[in-house]
Amino acid sequence: MADYFAMDHDELTAEKTALEAQYKKFQGMNLKLNMARGKPGPHQMDLAMDLLKMDNYITDNGFDARNYGELEGLPEARALFADVFGVQPGEVFVGGNSSLQLMYNLVAIGMMFGFQDSPKPWGQVEHRKFLCPVPGYDRHFGITEEMGFELISVPMSPDGPDMDMIEKLVAEDDTIKGIWCVPQYSNPDGYTYSDETIRRFAALKTAAPDFKIFWDEAYIVHHLTDEIIETPVLLNEAKKYGNEDRVFMFTSTSKITFPGAGISAIACSENSMKYMCKRFSTMIISYDKMNQLRHVRFLKNKAGVLAHMAKHRRRLVPCFDAVKTTFAEELTPCGNIAHWTNPKGGYFISLYVMPGCAKRVAQLCKDCGLTLTGAGSAYPYHKDPDDSHLRIAPTYPSLTEVETASALLCVCVRLAVVEKLLADQQ
Amino acid sequence: MADYFAMDHDELTAEKTALEAQYKKFQGMNLKLNMARGKPGPHQMDLAMDLLKMDNYITDNGFDARNYGELEGLPEARALFADVFGVQPGEVFVGGNSSLQLMYNLVAIGMMFGFQDSPKPWGQVEHRKFLCPVPGYDRHFGITEEMGFELISVPMSPDGPDMDMIEKLVAEDDTIKGIWCVPQYSNPDGYTYSDETIRRFAALKTAAPDFKIFWDEAYIVHHLTDEIIETPVLLNEAKKYGNEDRVFMFTSTSKITFPGAGISAIACSENSMKYMCKRFSTMIISYDKMNQLRHVRFLKNKAGVLAHMAKHRRRLVPCFDAVKTTFAEELTPCGNIAHWTNPKGGYFISLYVMPGCAKRVAQLCKDCGLTLTGAGSAYPYHKDPDDSHLRIAPTYPSLTEVETASALLCVCVRLAVVEKLLADQQ
């Protein structure tokens, strides 16, 4: 292997032939691998099975968790998430198995009715817009795309999104109604917003009185090193500027206990809580409090959550390591054909390949039995302007599968780059 | 006791004094009784505790119910509800713990996007309207009230809503977008729509191409007699007229297993299923399939559901009997001061007191420690034009409590009527 950018036409052609032979070998293996979604594996879910060993659903207060009631969630579940978020229990709402659904329903409430501080429902705002730090989470973007918002990309850096750009945009344009953020171990880069970024979010001066920050703490306890990274709590910071009604923080246990059967939570101001509960009370009597109680008894508190997450970490670190080591061994020698992130937590590695090659890489992988998230998915409208980004999710497959998938992925990256370099020469 | 309408002023005054003495006795008991909501009691929920004895969450097909996936619900859960509804599994969507939330989200989809057959989103239809058979379920009406529909009352009879009126209204007005129905053991009257009513619903000619029937089969297996009443399945009937895209049927296990932690389902046409799932996929990855699998293994099929519901019945019939027997003993001798329904299933008895007295009765009960559903709640905007209707929910309290509550209720009805008759004489 040598720097592809130093190769002449013949050398590139030879490299292409060699890579095609390697690719063919992988094709002969009839692989069926999936690194598309941030999906925990069975060995992670097995860690939480004791959660189900419970036959008494009466809470310490004598409340029967089986029946209707307690829309805001069981008090003990609110206390658990208050501990995890770093806020007060009265600022916490505990929902069902999907934080995405909570987000969707909040944006839908904005669309149909507006919030307590809205001049009018968002659905009546022409040219309504939403800010999207990129690359970001496709399902976030999908909600606001479907609801007719123009999605405005904001570039990410290791410190978080470009705050100069955000401050300027929201100060000028009252049709910008919100922003999607994954502040800790961001999806997909794995970056954690800096304290200064969080402070600037808390202090934002916005033209829209009803600008909302959708702050998805999906990976708040999902550390991949023994360094427990903790950052200022946006809701608390926002209070210092009187901006607490602007903040909706979210989290869930989807990647702590069971992806499809965990519990979710919102942290927000008491004003927002009151408004939100009034709206939610038309929609649902209460969420599944039996599952809330199971989670409380199993996880207990933040310390319990962190202890449980350490078990996850020990099972996930080898898979992340396999990806990164293979990239370093197989891609670095080829010159500047790709770079990737080195997350300290979360569920993903971002792989940036030479511009114009990401779609081709994803296609080559797919044709060989390895499914990746569609190239471009991390950008609004699924359009990566550079056609460079790929999101790698190494959690679901076994370690052996991740090793195989990483090796195949490197062959595909190199092949796509060589193809492009040869095409560019013509 | 004698017919109040035959009493002169002095007799009524004496009766009032006697009733006030009885009322005072109840006040001395410091009661805390609640017959407001259709809430199962602990003895009902205890019947389903075996549902929780499960440690294997892999389905027969090898699917891991703990993880993400299967938005439409586990195939075995879809089959269970297909059996209950009387439709095909491919026509069934299985959701989370709340059918109300499914209804809300469907109306919200109508509001924001419209349906596959909508000329435009409902939110953009000025003077949009929804039909509400009355008395009906306050939470149904609340959804469309909040979403800005004008609610049009349609009178109920023991055969169902007034179909002449409905046929006329929907044929003429394309701003009427739907109707709320509880076709079996209706909330609150306990009436079951006749076959002819169901056929006319299936055949409706509507001016709106996107008219939807929200058909809430909340009490489809909630028989209170050993007569298993079954009616034509609206979705199947609608197919005969090419109207199947108009039908959304709902049910849930909230009053079969656990009110707050059951599972819910929709039955609809394949067209509607496709459209709905596309919209829902933006909102949620999948509902709680572990709870779906628990329910499937516990209830098995329709026969299993019916066997379980027979256990409920044996525990509920005495409470319904206590209410009706007390009414007959205490109210009938007073002349035509009240009449009530005699449901063969469901969760409620409708009590119609002399017009102008319902609010007063509810207030008298409340002041004595017995909470009823607010008078008027069963009507759009909570306004009963006759101030006559009270919804009695005898399931949650114990039998002894129901006996006490019924006796108190009768004193309050009689007192309110006597007060009114005396006031009318002046």
Interface residues (C-beta under 8 A of the other chain):
Chain A: R37 K39 P40 P42 M45 M49 L52 M54 D55 D64 A65 R66 N67 Y68 G69 G96 N97 S98 L100 Q101 Y104 N105 A108 M111 M112 F113 G123 R139 G142 I143 E146 M147 S254 F258 P259 G260 A261 R279 T282 M283 I284 I285 S286 Y287 D288 K289 M290 N291
Chain B: R37 K39 P40 P42 M45 M49 L52 M54 D55 D64 A65 R66 N67 Y68 G69 G96 N97 S98 L100 Q101 Y104 N105 A108 M111 M112 F113 G123 R139 G142 I143 E146 M147 S254 F258 P259 G260 A261 R279 T282 M283 I284 I285 S286 Y287 D288 K289 M290 N291
